């Protein structure tokens, strides 16, 4: 029973559950925004939302695939331009990347290595 309790109370399990819940809610927001964008495109073009479901050249039904592809591309554009790009900009602003070069801990380890090497090269011991 204690193993089960440890499993349930493990931090990464709770983090994963929170991520799934937030991801599900976020997916609903992005889907609604995509539908709104598709409706705006339909109004601009003077018709209904883009729907290729009935398109079947040579009696091969490729329409549903084309509809799903267009919806995916719009969804991917929404996520990239309205989520990823602002997130990367905010992350770089508030948590800037370290300057290129050797980190301080690596420099310290190199100094220790060089000091040990110089001590080993010292006068021979008798």
C-alpha positions as a Markdown table, in Angstrom:
| # | Residue | x | y | z |
|---|---|---|---|---|
| 1 | Unk | 0.0 | 0.0 | 0.0 |
| 2 | Unk | 2.9 | 2.4 | 0.7 |
| 3 | Unk | 4.2 | 1.8 | -2.8 |
| 4 | Unk | 0.8 | 2.9 | -4.3 |
| 5 | Unk | 0.8 | 6.0 | -2.0 |
| 6 | Unk | 4.3 | 6.9 | -3.2 |
| 7 | Unk | 3.2 | 6.4 | -6.8 |
| 8 | Unk | 0.2 | 8.6 | -6.4 |
| 9 | Unk | 2.0 | 11.4 | -4.5 |
| 10 | Unk | 5.0 | 11.4 | -6.9 |
| 11 | Unk | 5.4 | 14.9 | -8.2 |
| 12 | Unk | 5.7 | 14.2 | -11.9 |
| 13 | Unk | 2.4 | 12.3 | -11.9 |
| 14 | Unk | 0.6 | 15.3 | -10.6 |
| 15 | Unk | 2.5 | 17.5 | -13.1 |
| 16 | Unk | 1.4 | 15.2 | -15.9 |
| 17 | Unk | -2.2 | 15.3 | -14.8 |
| 18 | Unk | -2.1 | 19.1 | -14.7 |
| 19 | Unk | -0.5 | 19.3 | -18.1 |
| 20 | Unk | -3.2 | 17.0 | -19.6 |
| 21 | Unk | -6.0 | 19.1 | -18.1 |
| 22 | Unk | -4.5 | 22.4 | -19.2 |
| 23 | Unk | -3.7 | 21.0 | -22.6 |
| 24 | Unk | -7.3 | 19.8 | -23.1 |
| 25 | Unk | -8.7 | 23.2 | -22.1 |
| 26 | Unk | -6.1 | 25.0 | -24.3 |
| 27 | Unk | -7.1 | 22.7 | -27.3 |
| 28 | Unk | -10.7 | 23.8 | -26.9 |
| 29 | Unk | -9.6 | 27.5 | -27.0 |
| 30 | Unk | -7.4 | 27.0 | -30.1 |
| 31 | Unk | -10.1 | 25.0 | -31.9 |
| 32 | Unk | -12.7 | 27.7 | -31.2 |
| 33 | Unk | -10.3 | 30.4 | -32.5 |
| 34 | Unk | -9.6 | 28.3 | -35.6 |
| 35 | Unk | -13.4 | 28.0 | -36.2 |
| 36 | Unk | -13.7 | 31.8 | -35.8 |
| 37 | Unk | -10.9 | 32.3 | -38.3 |
| 38 | Unk | -12.6 | 29.9 | -40.8 |
| 39 | Unk | -15.9 | 31.8 | -40.4 |
| 40 | Unk | -14.0 | 35.0 | -41.1 |
| 41 | Unk | -12.4 | 33.5 | -44.2 |
| 42 | Unk | -15.9 | 32.3 | -45.4 |
| 43 | Unk | -17.4 | 35.8 | -44.9 |
| 44 | Unk | -14.5 | 37.4 | -46.9 |
| 45 | Unk | -14.9 | 34.9 | -49.7 |
| 46 | Unk | -18.7 | 35.2 | -49.6 |
| 47 | Unk | -19.5 | 31.6 | -49.0 |
| 48 | Unk | -19.5 | 28.9 | -46.4 |
| 49 | Unk | -16.5 | 27.6 | -44.5 |
| 50 | Unk | -13.9 | 25.9 | -46.6 |
| 51 | Unk | -15.1 | 22.3 | -47.1 |
| 52 | Unk | -13.7 | 20.0 | -49.6 |
| 53 | Unk | -15.6 | 16.9 | -48.4 |
| 54 | Unk | -17.4 | 16.3 | -51.7 |
| 55 | Unk | -14.3 | 16.7 | -53.9 |
| 56 | Unk | -13.5 | 13.3 | -55.5 |
| 57 | Unk | -11.5 | 13.5 | -58.7 |
| 58 | Unk | -11.7 | 10.1 | -60.6 |
| 59 | Unk | -14.1 | 8.9 | -57.9 |
| 60 | Unk | -11.2 | 8.9 | -55.3 |
| 61 | Unk | -12.6 | 10.7 | -52.2 |
| 62 | Unk | -9.7 | 13.0 | -51.3 |
| 63 | Unk | -12.1 | 15.8 | -50.1 |
| 64 | Unk | -12.1 | 14.8 | -46.4 |
| 65 | Unk | -8.3 | 14.7 | -46.4 |
| 66 | Unk | -8.1 | 18.1 | -48.0 |
| 67 | Unk | -10.6 | 19.6 | -45.5 |
| 68 | Unk | -8.6 | 18.1 | -42.6 |
| 69 | Unk | -5.3 | 19.3 | -44.1 |
| 70 | Unk | -6.6 | 22.9 | -44.5 |
| 71 | Unk | -7.9 | 22.8 | -40.9 |
| 72 | Unk | -4.6 | 21.5 | -39.6 |
| 73 | Unk | -2.6 | 24.1 | -41.5 |
| 74 | Unk | -4.8 | 26.9 | -40.0 |
| 75 | Unk | -4.5 | 25.4 | -36.6 |
| 76 | Unk | -0.8 | 25.1 | -36.8 |
| 77 | Unk | -0.5 | 28.7 | -38.0 |
| 78 | Unk | -2.7 | 29.8 | -35.0 |
| 79 | Unk | -0.6 | 27.9 | -32.5 |
| 80 | Unk | 2.7 | 29.1 | -34.0 |
| 81 | Unk | 1.9 | 32.8 | -34.4 |
| 82 | Unk | -0.3 | 33.3 | -31.3 |
| 83 | Unk | 1.4 | 30.9 | -28.9 |
| 84 | Unk | 4.9 | 29.8 | -29.8 |
| 85 | Unk | 6.2 | 33.1 | -31.1 |
| 86 | Unk | 5.0 | 35.2 | -28.1 |
| 87 | Unk | 6.1 | 32.5 | -25.7 |
| 88 | Unk | 9.7 | 32.5 | -27.1 |
| 89 | Unk | 9.8 | 36.3 | -27.1 |
| 90 | Unk | 8.6 | 36.5 | -23.5 |
| 91 | Unk | 10.9 | 33.7 | -22.4 |
| 92 | Unk | 13.9 | 35.4 | -23.9 |
| 93 | Unk | 12.9 | 38.7 | -22.4 |
| 94 | Unk | 12.5 | 37.4 | -18.9 |
| 95 | Unk | 15.0 | 34.6 | -18.9 |
| 96 | Unk | 17.7 | 35.5 | -21.4 |
| 97 | Unk | 19.9 | 32.9 | -22.8 |
| 98 | Unk | 23.4 | 32.8 | -21.3 |
| 99 | Unk | 26.2 | 34.5 | -23.2 |
| 100 | Unk | 28.2 | 32.1 | -25.4 |
| 101 | Unk | 31.4 | 31.0 | -23.8 |
| 102 | Unk | 32.6 | 28.7 | -21.1 |
| 103 | Unk | 30.3 | 28.5 | -18.0 |
| 104 | Unk | 31.8 | 29.5 | -14.7 |
| 105 | Unk | 31.6 | 25.9 | -13.3 |
| 106 | Unk | 33.5 | 24.5 | -16.3 |
| 107 | Unk | 36.1 | 27.3 | -15.9 |
| 108 | Unk | 36.5 | 26.3 | -12.2 |
| 109 | Unk | 36.9 | 22.6 | -13.1 |
| 110 | Unk | 39.5 | 23.5 | -15.8 |
| 111 | Unk | 41.5 | 25.5 | -13.2 |
| 112 | Unk | 41.4 | 22.6 | -10.8 |
| 113 | Unk | 42.5 | 20.2 | -13.5 |
| 114 | Unk | 45.4 | 22.5 | -14.5 |
| 115 | Unk | 46.4 | 23.0 | -10.8 |
| 116 | Unk | 46.5 | 19.2 | -10.3 |
| 117 | Unk | 48.4 | 18.7 | -13.5 |
| 118 | Unk | 51.1 | 21.3 | -12.4 |
| 119 | Unk | 51.4 | 19.6 | -9.0 |
| 120 | Unk | 51.9 | 16.2 | -10.7 |
| 121 | Unk | 54.7 | 17.7 | -12.8 |
| 122 | Unk | 56.5 | 19.0 | -9.8 |
| 123 | Unk | 59.8 | 17.7 | -8.3 |
| 124 | Unk | 60.1 | 13.9 | -8.2 |
| 125 | Unk | 59.3 | 12.4 | -4.8 |
| 126 | Unk | 61.8 | 10.2 | -3.0 |
